[in-house]
Amino acid sequence: MTNNQPMPKDLPTHARERLEAMSGQKGQRRLFTSDLSVNEFLLVKELGFDPVGMVVGCSIYHIGFQQANWNQNQEMTVLSQAMYHARELAMSRMEEEADALGADGIVGVRLTAKHMEWEPNLAEFVAIGTAVVARNRHISFRTIDNKPFTSDLSGQDFWTLLRAGYRPVGLVMGNCVYHVGRQGLGQWFRNIGQNVEMTNFTQALYDARELAMERMQAEATHLKAEGIVGAQIHEGRYGWATHVIEFFAIGTAVVPIREDHHIPTPQLVLSLND
């Protein structure tokens, strides 16, 4: 890592000052911060990575309005694009901070979203993680776009992954905001007192999840990943209308770093703590 890495010009003043202090610029003593637990910190160090600082990116975004047909299943593309772009802005700003520290990657990434109480159409998106630099300079851990790798794996999972011969290349995501059409009055009368599948609801939620997963996989394909581990699908409503829902898929894309993928044999450990 170099101490004279240029700082991005669009960073807030206090962010620049904090990153300069951590990187040892302007004659200051180098200092790192981390949101890793003690165990995660030590495991990351054992793998040959040194934490260089906790990095953050955020975006407060105005979510636009889109009208949906009362009884029609359809994606709310305006809302899907807004939610995705806001998360992407937060992620890219976190990566900028990591770049400023000369980091090779970011581990333990957390990506959160919440609507502002004072304005229901505003949402804050925050990405936070610990930037790390590899001591082995003969291997590049950066992405094909020459950005620091990102991963939401815990320190323990990150340790297991690398020991087994894989490395993360990026935190990949996909989302879909979907309007679930309401059932008609005739259908409602026909279903009274019967056990019957609500096929329009089933198809709507099925389609929305598939769109989110498909978009997550497309990002992994762009990174030339072999697969995605730790994938999750989150469901959120964020104060929209009762029949509007978002599915958000996220996971860590990985590639092999050697042909042998031997997994270390688990060992029994007895805790001496009370």
C-alpha positions in Angstrom: 0.0 0.0 0.0 1.2 3.5 -0.8 0.9 6.4 1.5 0.5 9.0 -1.3 -2.6 7.5 -2.9 -4.6 10.5 -4.2 -7.9 11.2 -2.4 -11.1 11.3 -4.6 -12.1 14.9 -5.0 -15.8 14.3 -4.3 -15.2 12.9 -0.8 -16.5 15.1 2.1 -13.8 17.1 3.9 -14.0 15.1 7.1 -13.8 11.8 5.1 -10.7 13.0 3.4 -9.1 14.0 6.8 -10.0 10.6 8.3 -8.6 8.7 5.3 -5.4 10.8 5.3 -4.9 10.0 9.0 -5.4 6.3 8.5 -3.0 6.2 5.5 -0.3 8.1 7.3 -0.4 11.1 5.0 0.9 14.6 6.0 3.3 13.1 8.5 0.6 11.5 10.6 1.0 8.1 12.3 -0.8 5.4 10.4 -3.9 4.1 12.1 -6.5 1.6 11.0 -10.2 1.2 12.1 -12.3 -1.9 11.6 -15.8 -3.2 12.3 -14.4 -6.8 12.4 -14.8 -8.8 15.6 -11.6 -9.8 17.3 -11.8 -13.4 15.9 -12.5 -12.0 12.4 -9.6 -9.6 12.6 -7.1 -12.3 13.6 -8.4 -14.7 10.9 -8.1 -12.1 8.2 -4.5 -11.3 9.4 -3.7 -15.0 9.4 -4.7 -15.2 5.7 -2.2 -12.5 4.8 -4.4 -9.4 4.8 -3.9 -6.3 6.8 -6.9 -4.1 7.7 -6.3 -0.5 6.7 -9.5 1.2 7.6 -13.3 1.1 7.9 -14.8 2.5 4.7 -18.3 3.9 4.2 -20.4 5.0 1.3 -23.9 6.5 1.4 -26.7 8.0 -0.7 -29.9 9.7 0.3 -32.2 9.1 -2.7 -35.6 10.5 -3.7 -37.8 7.6 -4.8 -40.0 8.6 -7.7 -43.7 7.7 -8.2 -45.2 5.2 -10.5 -48.8 4.3 -11.0 -49.8 0.6 -11.4 -52.9 -1.0 -12.8 -55.2 -2.1 -9.9 -55.5 -5.7 -11.0 -52.3 -6.3 -13.0 -49.1 -8.0 -12.0 -46.2 -5.8 -13.2 -42.7 -4.6 -12.3 -42.5 -1.0 -11.1 -39.4 -0.2 -13.2 -39.1 3.3 -11.9 -38.9 2.1 -8.3 -36.6 -0.8 -9.2 -34.1 1.5 -10.9 -34.2 4.0 -8.1 -33.5 1.4 -5.4 -30.7 -0.3 -7.4 -29.0 3.0 -8.4 -29.0 4.3 -4.8 -27.4 1.1 -3.5 -24.9 1.3 -6.4 -23.9 4.8 -5.4 -23.3 3.8 -1.8 -21.2 0.9 -2.9 -19.1 2.9 -5.4 -18.4 5.6 -2.7 -17.3 2.9 -0.3 -15.0 1.5 -3.0 -13.6 5.0 -3.6 -12.6 5.3 0.1 -11.0 1.8 -0.1 -9.1 2.9 -3.2 -7.8 6.0 -1.4 -6.3 3.7 1.2 -4.7 1.6 -1.5 -6.8 -1.4 -0.5 -7.1 -4.7 -2.4 -10.6 -5.4 -1.1 -13.4 -4.8 1.4 -14.6 -7.6 3.7 -17.6 -7.8 6.0 -19.7 -5.4 3.8 -23.1 -4.5 5.1 -25.6 -2.8 2.8 -28.6 -1.3 4.5 -31.6 0.9 3.4 -34.1 2.8 5.4 -36.7 5.5 4.7 -36.4 8.9 6.3 -39.1 9.7 8.9 -39.4 13.3 7.8 -40.1 12.5 4.1 -41.6 9.1 3.0 -40.1 9.4 -0.5 -36.5 9.7 0.8 -34.4 6.7 1.6 -30.9 6.4 2.9 -28.6 3.7 1.6 -25.4 2.9 3.5 -22.5 0.5 2.6 -19.9 -0.1 5.2 -17.0 -2.6 5.6 -13.3 -3.0 6.4 -10.8 -2.3 3.7 -7.8 -4.7 3.6 -4.5 -4.9 1.7 -2.8 -8.2 0.8 0.7 -8.8 1.9 1.4 -11.1 -1.0 1.9 -8.6 -3.9 2.4 -11.4 -6.5 -1.4 -12.1 -6.6 -4.0 -9.5 -7.7 -7.2 -9.6 -5.7 -8.8 -6.7 -7.5 -11.7 -7.1 -9.9 -11.5 -7.1 -13.7 -12.6 -3.4 -13.5 -9.5 -2.8 -11.3 -11.6 -2.1 -8.3 -11.2 -3.5 -4.8 -13.0 -6.8 -4.3 -16.1 -6.6 -2.0 -17.6 -9.4 0.1 -20.3 -9.7 2.7 -18.9 -12.9 4.1 -17.9 -13.0 7.8 -14.3 -13.2 8.7 -14.6 -16.9 9.4 -16.3 -17.6 6.1 -13.7 -15.5 4.3 -10.9 -17.5 5.9 -12.6 -20.8 5.0 -13.1 -19.7 1.4 -9.5 -18.7 0.7 -8.1 -21.8 2.5 -10.3 -23.9 0.3 -8.8 -22.3 -2.9 -11.4 -19.7 -3.8 -11.4 -15.9 -3.6 -14.2 -13.3 -3.7 -14.4 -11.0 -6.7 -17.3 -8.8 -5.8 -20.6 -8.3 -3.9 -23.2 -8.8 -6.6 -26.9 -7.8 -6.3 -30.1 -7.6 -8.1 -33.5 -6.3 -7.2 -37.1 -6.0 -8.4 -39.9 -3.8 -7.1 -43.2 -5.5 -8.1 -46.9 -4.6 -8.0 -49.0 -7.6 -7.0 -52.4 -7.3 -8.8 -55.5 -7.6 -6.6 -58.0 -10.3 -7.2 -61.3 -9.4 -8.9 -64.6 -9.4 -7.1 -65.8 -12.5 -9.0 -62.7 -14.4 -8.0 -63.1 -13.3 -4.4 -66.7 -14.7 -4.3 -65.6 -18.0 -5.9 -62.8 -18.5 -3.3 -65.0 -18.0 -0.2 -64.7 -21.0 2.1 -62.4 -23.0 -0.3 -58.8 -24.2 -0.2 -57.4 -22.9 -3.4 -54.1 -21.5 -4.6 -54.1 -17.8 -5.4 -52.3 -18.3 -8.7 -52.1 -14.6 -9.5 -50.3 -13.9 -6.2 -48.1 -16.9 -6.6 -47.0 -15.9 -10.1 -46.3 -12.3 -9.1 -44.0 -13.2 -6.2 -42.4 -15.9 -8.2 -41.6 -13.6 -11.1 -40.3 -10.8 -8.8 -37.9 -13.2 -7.1 -36.7 -14.6 -10.4 -36.0 -11.2 -11.8 -33.9 -10.2 -8.7 -31.9 -13.4 -8.9 -31.4 -13.1 -12.6 -29.9 -9.6 -12.3 -27.7 -10.8 -9.4 -26.4 -13.6 -11.6 -25.8 -11.1 -14.5 -23.4 -9.1 -12.3 -21.5 -12.2 -11.4 -21.2 -13.2 -15.1 -19.7 -9.7 -15.8 -17.1 -10.3 -13.1 -16.3 -13.7 -14.8 -17.2 -15.5 -11.5 -17.6 -19.2 -11.2 -20.4 -19.0 -8.7 -22.1 -17.0 -5.9 -21.9 -18.0 -2.2 -23.9 -16.8 0.7 -26.7 -15.6 -1.5 -29.7 -14.2 0.2 -33.1 -12.8 -0.9 -34.5 -10.0 1.2 -38.1 -8.8 1.1 -39.0 -5.2 1.8 -42.0 -2.8 1.5 -40.5 0.5 2.6 -43.8 2.2 3.1 -45.1 1.8 -0.4 -48.7 0.8 -1.2 -49.9 -2.5 0.3 -49.5 -4.5 -3.0 -46.0 -3.2 -3.8 -43.0 -5.2 -2.7 -39.3 -5.4 -3.4 -37.1 -8.5 -3.6 -33.4 -7.8 -3.2 -30.9 -10.6 -4.0 -27.3 -10.3 -2.8 -24.3 -12.6 -2.5 -20.5 -12.9 -3.0 -19.2 -13.9 -6.4 -16.1 -16.1 -6.3 -13.5 -17.5 -8.6 -11.0 -20.4 -8.0 -7.3 -19.6 -7.3 -6.1 -23.1 -7.5 -7.3 -26.5 -8.8 -7.1 -28.2 -5.4 -10.1 -27.2 -3.3 -9.2 -29.2 -0.1 -11.3 -28.1 2.8 -9.4 -28.2 6.2 -10.7 -30.9 8.5 -12.8 -29.4 11.3 -11.2 -29.6 14.8 -12.8 -29.9 18.2 -12.2 -26.8 20.3 -13.1 -26.7 23.9 -13.7 -23.2 25.3 -12.1 -22.4 28.7 -14.4 -19.4 29.2 -16.9 -19.6 32.1 
